């Protein structure tokens, strides 16, 4: 097998593995709804239930990225997936709230697969194609959408306990496929004398912290909304779980699949330009999504008139579709920044940035639940995310946009057309 065909095989089988891992990671976004009804959970408890797997999937990302640099992605990914199989199966037998939380912590390890596959895949490709390669791999995020197609069908036909059983079998099959069709190259590993402490020094880099902030919204927000959208549709628009899951996939599917397109754009136009536009599109969408269903009365010359303002299900779905596209492009562009700035430490830095994004995916659903219990307004979830995007826009302006030379020999326009 040639090096090029080997790289392609690694990319395809790694993307499949990541899709399955993400599908498992997002499982509570669907089965959490019947579990919540059975246990009588409030919005905050539901938020914690859905977010628990995200916590371990986030915390494990830094060590997994470092181990990938040191031992290679093939062995680390195989062991990680194999380790989650028993926990996924045991989920079917959980009955108490704490059972779901504890088992969810172990199931959540599947979410750490991102910081294994990203450096593993990237190192098989030349630098000019790394953004696209990482984007294709990152398209495995569409596992969140696959979950919304598969889980509701299983749930309605057999009950929610069938979902973890089927997912455990799928994960086991994926472990076997990955091991037989992936490959290993010792040249891709960081020298074995590299110390854990040395690699963690990347946390002191201001640019790494900034990329963590960007990723906490484009990935953390994607994870949080993927977990939250099905119950949002059920509660806000009164849909049944199958229709709600189908419409929620309008956010999850482009948010995953189009990551590869975002990687191509990042290779062509640069990570900075793509991220800047992503943040502005997200800001506009979240502003419109934030507006709650409102009735107001105006006293006119002919008497009081009442008006209603609020998004209907079609406009809402259109906006989250656009938001999903923006997040897909943003996830790819952030990792193009990393491959450009830290080519010899992709595993470590992607682990750190992935940790920040994953923690965003853990904290946000919990805060969504707290805000909903406190205000009674479902769209408060989008209000919160609107504020987080503001922080990213301001940070990017002061550290990147403000320093861009607009006139003179070093201006971007001059360098392109001069």
Order of alpha helices (4+ residues) and beta strands (2+ residues): alpha-alpha-alpha-alpha-alpha-alpha-alpha-alpha-alpha-alpha-alpha-alpha-alpha-alpha-alpha-alpha-beta-beta-alpha-alpha-alpha-alpha
